[in-house]
Amino acid sequence: MKVEVTRYRKPDGYATRFWSVMVNGELLAVTVYRKGAEAVALTIDGLNGARPVMTRDGQGDTAPGKVTHPEA
C-alpha cells in the first residue's frame, strides 16, 4: 500500500494551499495543514502493524475506550 502526502491540486491542475493524502493513487483526504495530512498518512500506514496508544493520563488504565501500551 503506497501512502503519500502532496499538495492538493484541483481537477483543473491549480495548486491550492491544502494538502492531500493519496493511497495507491486515489485521494483519501484533504487537510488544511501538512502535519494533519502526515498524521493521517501515519495512521493509515500504522494500521498494518497497529500498536496500542498511550493514554493521555499516561497511566494506561484499562477502562472502556482506553488503549494502553503493553508492559515491557
Secondary structure, 3 states (H helix, E strand, C coil): CCEEEEEEECCCCCEEEEEEEEECCEEEEEECCHHHHHHHHHHHHHCCCCCCCCCCCCCCCCCCCCCCCCCC
